[in-house]
């Protein structure tokens, strides 16, 4: 038995109050990402110092005491914004070691309010995320209906909630599923490559 991750895409049907909470959390995660991207740029420019995820996380704890409205957002979403920023820098620094033609990542950029798509990611812990039939329970949102097109299997790891430019809300549910490997076969398989001998 082996484990692998599988993502299920579903369309959400949030209430007006749930839409407001999703939009608020998206705004808070964008603020946190941009705030600490600016902090990292300033620290490197003035002190040649790199702020890692743990330093930013400690500052975020203090910032939430200063800016009370940040507490209204899902705490996992705010932490994941810092983790995404950290991952962005790691990808960029790793790419810098490669020849220019082989590089794929640019340094992290500020997120804009009017981008075509916005999202945030939350993590499952202590039953804060659950699925019962066609309803999904999420932190700060409670139970929300979604359109079910297939059976969801496995252990939920995280959920990414997205809002499109047209106001459509979706969720990508990341699960860990068990895969039973096929038994080894002793049969010999011949392959015709279609080669002609001249």
N, C-alpha and C positions, 0 to 999 in steps of 0.2 A: 504493500500500500504506500503510495507516494502522495504528497500534497503539492498543489499548485494554486495560483491565484487566478480568479476569474471575475470579470466585471460585468454587471448586469445594468443596462440602461433602462430607466423607466421615466414616464412622464408624470409629474406631480400635479395634484389638484389642490393647491393651498387655499385656505380661506383668506379674506382680505387682511385679517390681523396677522396671519402667518406670512403672507407676502411682505407685509411691513417689516416683520422681524427678519426675514431673509434679506431684504434690501438693506436693513440696518447692519446686519452682520457683514454683508459684502462691503459696505462702506467702511466699517471698522477694520476689516482685514486689509483693505486697500490703504487706509490711513497708517496702520502699523507697518505694513510692508514699505511704504514710501518714507515714513519717519525714520526707520532704522536703516534703510538704504542711504538716506541722507547722512545719518550718524556715522555709518561706516565710511562713506566718502570723506567726511570732515575729519574723522580720526586718522585716516590714512594720509590725507593732504597736509594736516597740521603737525601730526606726531609720527608719521610713518608707522602707525599702529593699526593692526587688523582686529576688529571686534568680531569674535566668533558668536555662534548661536547662544552659548551659555551666558556670555556677557550681555547680549541683547535681551535674553530672557529675564535676567536679573533686573535690567533697566525697565522692562515691560511691567514687571510686578510693581515697581515704584510708580510708573506712569499711570497705572490703573487707579492708584490712590489719589493721584492728582487730577485725572480726567475720569470722573465717575461714570460717564456715559459709555466708556469702554467695557464696563462690567455688564452692560446689557447684552453684549454679544457672547456667543458661545466661546468659552475659554480655549477649547481645543482648536477652534478655527484661528484664533489669534496666535497661538503657539505654532500652528502649521504655516502661517504666513511667514514667521521667522525661519522655520525649517526650509521653506521653499526659497527664501532669500539666501540662506546658507548653501543650499544645493546649487543655486544659480552661480554663486561665486566659485564653488568647488569645480563645477563643470567648466567655467571660464578659465580658471587657473590651470586646470588639467589640459585644456585645449591650447593654452599659450605655449606649452612645451612641444607642440607638434609643428611641422612645417605649415606655412600659411595656407597652402592649398588644401590641407587636410583638416582645417579648423571649421567647427560647426556652431560654436557657442560664442555669443557676444557677452559683455558684462551685463549684469542685471540692470533693467531700465525701470523708470518710474511708471506706475500703473495710472492710467487715465480714467476719469469718471465716465467718459463717453466712449469707451471701448465697446466693440460690438458684443462681447460676451464677458460676463462676470461670474465668478464662482468662489466657493470656499470649501474646505475639507474638514470634516470632523471625525473623531475616532471613537470606536466602540469600547466602553469600559463599564463594568458593573451594571449591565443591562440598560444603559442609556439609549441604545439603539436596538429596536426590535421590529420584526415584521409579523403581522397576523393577517392572513388572507390578503386583501388589497389595501392594507393600511401600514404605514411606516411611522415608527416613533423616532423622533430626533431631538437632541438637546435644544432647549429653549423654544421648541416648536410644538412639542407634544405629538399627538397622533395626526397623521395627514393621509388622505386618500391618494392613491396612485393608480395608473392604468396598468393592469397586469396582462402581459402578453405571453409570459412563460413562467414556469416554476423556478423559484430561486432556491438554490441549494448551497450548502456549506456554511461555514462560520463567518459571520460578518466581521470585517476588519475595520473598514472605514467607509464613509459616504461623502461624495463630492456633490454639492448642490450648485446648480448653474441657472443663470437667468440670461436668456437670449435678448437680442436687440428688439425683438417683437414682443417681449414680455412672457415668453414661454419658460416654465420652470421644469427642470429635469434633475434626475439624480443618477449618479453612477455608483452602484453599490459594489464595493470590492469585497469578495469573499474568498475564503480558503476552502478548496474542495478536495476530496479524496479521490485519487485516480488509481484504479486497479490495473497494473501493467498486464499486457497480454503474456500468456505463457510462452516460453521459448519454443521455437519449432525446430525439429530436426530435419525437416524436408529441404531438399536442395531446389532452389529456384533458378531456372535458366532464363536468360534475357537475350532476345533477338535484337541485335543492334542494327540490323538491316545493312550490314556491310557486304560489299561484293569483292570477291577476289579476282583480280585480273591476271 
